[in-house]
Amino acid sequence: MAGVNNVGQSGLSYVDQLKNLQENKKPDETTGKKDLKQEDFLSLLTKQLSQQDPFKPVSNDQMIAQMASFATVDGIGKMNKQFESLNSSMTSNQALQASSLVGRDVLVPGAAGIKKDGAGMAAMVKVPKSVDNLMVRIEDSHGQLVRTFDAGAKPSGDSRIEWDGKDQNGNPLPAGKYKVKAAGLIDGASKDFSVSTYANVNSVLLGKGNGNVLLNLAGFDSPVRLAEVLEVGKA
């Protein structure tokens, strides 16, 4: 007869028996899932007890340990389902809150922004150390330089810069996507700084089961995550 860790003459441990039962269990006709239930555990436990060596019976400690292990696994499974439900609820709430951003300008990481017809364009530059002269470059969608200007002295931190939407000769430029680049001298060396630009929110999307809420921005080829938004501007 087998000991506490074996069932019958199979030579498989109790854990291995559970694994085999889970692998060979037929899918549920309605759900198609292969979940071990409380009845499966009790069935295996009963079989184990009926085939144990009467001279070496299962001790109370071993029995309690096995039952506690199954209860722990079962509890973790239920907790995971509860977290999935909570995550779905939180995603829905985020989407509802994000819907209020439609039609508003948001600040997102990235040098590319959209200039509207007859208007200028704003951006935010992260300056690691104060600079005497913050030099700004504006490039069009083809990467051609259309304007450079000195934004003046800036302290360390985030600094807002404004471009009037005109080229080097003062001529208004057409609406479209433009890239803002900024640099300055730090410790005698020229450094490029991180730039964020504003974009208008067209719509809100739910992520594909990953809990992310996405924003479709005017002029952007792909959506950005709500978590990436740094600032919410005017409508």
C-alpha positions in Angstrom: 0.0 0.0 0.0 1.1 3.5 -0.6 2.1 6.0 2.0 0.7 9.5 2.7 2.2 11.0 -0.5 1.0 8.2 -2.8 -2.4 7.2 -4.2 -2.9 3.5 -4.9 0.0 1.9 -6.9 0.4 4.9 -9.2 3.6 6.1 -7.4 2.5 9.7 -7.9 2.4 12.1 -5.0 -0.8 13.8 -3.9 0.3 17.0 -5.6 1.0 15.2 -8.8 -2.4 13.5 -8.7 -4.0 17.0 -8.4 -1.9 18.2 -11.4 -2.9 15.2 -13.5 -6.6 15.7 -12.6 -6.4 19.3 -13.6 -4.7 18.5 -16.9 -7.1 15.6 -17.8 -10.3 17.2 -16.5 -12.7 17.8 -19.4 -13.7 21.4 -20.2 -16.9 22.5 -18.7 -19.6 22.4 -21.4 -20.7 26.0 -20.8 -17.6 27.8 -19.8 -14.8 25.7 -21.3 -12.7 26.1 -18.2 -10.5 23.5 -16.4 -10.8 24.5 -12.8 -10.3 22.2 -9.9 -13.2 22.5 -7.4 -13.8 21.6 -3.8 -15.4 18.3 -4.8 -12.2 17.2 -6.7 -10.1 17.8 -3.6 -12.5 15.9 -1.4 -12.6 13.0 -3.9 -8.8 12.7 -4.0 -8.6 13.0 -0.2 -11.2 10.2 0.2 -9.3 8.0 -2.2 -6.0 8.7 -0.4 -7.5 7.8 3.0 -9.1 4.6 1.7 -5.8 3.4 0.1 -3.4 4.4 2.8 -1.2 1.9 4.7 -3.2 1.1 7.9 0.1 0.7 9.7 1.2 4.1 8.6 -1.9 6.3 8.6 -2.0 9.9 7.7 -1.2 12.1 10.7 -3.5 14.9 11.8 -0.7 17.4 11.0 -0.3 16.1 7.4 -4.1 16.1 6.9 -4.4 19.7 8.2 -1.5 20.8 6.1 -3.0 19.4 2.9 -6.4 21.0 3.6 -4.8 24.3 4.4 -2.8 24.2 1.2 -5.9 23.6 -0.9 -7.8 26.3 1.0 -5.0 28.8 0.3 -4.9 28.0 -3.4 -8.7 28.3 -3.6 -8.6 31.6 -1.7 -6.0 33.0 -4.0 -8.1 32.1 -7.0 -11.1 33.9 -5.6 -9.0 36.9 -4.7 -7.7 37.1 -8.2 -11.2 37.2 -9.6 -12.1 39.9 -7.1 -9.1 42.0 -8.2 -10.1 41.5 -11.9 -13.5 42.8 -11.1 -12.1 45.8 -9.1 -9.7 46.6 -12.0 -12.5 46.6 -14.5 -14.6 48.9 -12.2 -11.6 51.3 -11.8 -11.0 51.3 -15.5 -14.6 52.3 -16.2 -14.4 55.1 -13.6 -11.2 56.4 -15.1 -12.8 56.4 -18.6 -15.8 58.3 -17.2 -13.5 60.9 -15.6 -11.3 61.1 -18.8 -14.4 61.8 -20.9 -14.4 65.3 -19.4 -11.1 65.9 -21.1 -12.6 65.7 -24.6 -12.2 69.1 -26.3 -9.5 70.2 -23.8 -5.8 70.7 -24.3 -3.5 68.3 -22.4 0.3 68.4 -22.0 2.0 65.2 -23.0 5.7 64.2 -23.3 7.1 64.7 -26.7 8.5 67.5 -28.9 5.9 67.2 -31.6 2.8 69.4 -31.3 -0.1 70.8 -33.4 -0.2 74.4 -34.4 -3.7 75.7 -35.3 -4.3 78.0 -38.1 -3.6 81.7 -37.3 -2.3 80.7 -33.8 0.9 80.0 -32.1 2.1 77.1 -30.1 3.1 76.5 -26.5 5.5 73.9 -25.0 7.0 73.0 -21.6 10.8 72.5 -21.3 12.3 70.7 -18.3 15.6 72.5 -17.5 17.9 70.5 -15.1 19.9 73.6 -14.1 19.3 77.3 -14.6 20.5 78.7 -17.9 21.2 82.2 -19.1 19.9 81.6 -22.6 17.3 79.0 -23.6 17.6 78.5 -27.3 14.5 77.2 -29.1 14.3 75.5 -32.5 11.1 75.0 -34.4 11.0 72.3 -37.2 8.2 71.5 -39.6 6.8 68.0 -40.2 9.6 67.3 -42.7 12.3 68.2 -40.2 13.1 71.5 -41.8 14.2 74.4 -39.5 11.7 77.2 -39.7 12.5 79.3 -36.7 15.0 79.8 -33.9 14.7 82.2 -31.0 16.2 82.9 -27.6 13.6 82.3 -24.8 15.9 84.1 -22.3 17.2 83.0 -18.9 15.3 80.1 -17.2 15.6 78.7 -13.7 15.8 74.9 -13.1 12.5 73.1 -13.4 9.7 73.3 -15.9 9.5 76.4 -18.0 6.7 77.3 -20.4 7.7 78.7 -23.8 5.6 80.4 -26.4 6.1 80.4 -30.2 4.0 82.9 -32.1 3.6 80.6 -35.1 5.7 82.7 -37.5 8.9 81.9 -39.4 12.3 83.7 -39.1 11.0 86.5 -41.4 7.8 87.1 -39.4 5.5 85.3 -41.9 2.7 83.2 -40.4 3.2 79.5 -41.0 0.3 77.1 -41.9 -1.4 74.9 -39.4 0.1 71.5 -38.9 2.5 69.4 -36.8 5.7 71.1 -35.7 8.5 69.9 -33.5 9.9 72.0 -30.6 13.5 71.5 -29.5 15.3 73.4 -26.7 18.9 73.6 -25.6 21.2 75.6 -23.4 24.7 75.8 -21.9 25.2 73.9 -18.7 28.7 73.9 -17.2 30.1 75.2 -20.5 28.5 72.4 -22.6 25.4 72.6 -24.8 22.6 70.3 -23.6 19.3 69.3 -25.2 16.4 69.5 -22.8 13.2 67.4 -22.6 10.2 69.0 -24.2 6.4 68.4 -23.7 3.7 69.8 -26.0 0.0 70.5 -25.8 -2.6 68.6 -27.9 -6.4 68.6 -28.0 -8.3 65.5 -26.9 -10.6 64.1 -29.5 -11.9 61.0 -27.8 -11.3 58.4 -25.0 -10.5 54.7 -25.5 -10.5 51.8 -23.1 -7.3 49.7 -23.2 -7.5 46.1 -24.4 -8.0 44.5 -21.1 -4.9 46.0 -19.5 -6.6 48.6 -17.4 -5.2 51.5 -19.4 -7.4 54.5 -20.5 -6.2 56.0 -23.8 -6.7 59.4 -25.3 -7.0 60.1 -29.0 -5.2 63.4 -29.6 -5.7 65.7 -32.6 -2.9 65.3 -35.1 -1.4 62.3 -33.3 -1.0 58.9 -35.1 -1.4 56.8 -32.0 -3.2 57.4 -28.6 -1.5 58.2 -25.4 -2.2 56.8 -21.9 -4.1 58.9 -19.5 -1.3 58.4 -17.0 1.1 60.2 -19.3 -0.9 63.5 -19.1 1.2 66.1 -17.3 -1.3 69.0 -17.3 -4.8 69.8 -18.4 -5.2 73.1 -20.2 -8.2 75.1 -21.5 -11.0 73.8 -23.6 
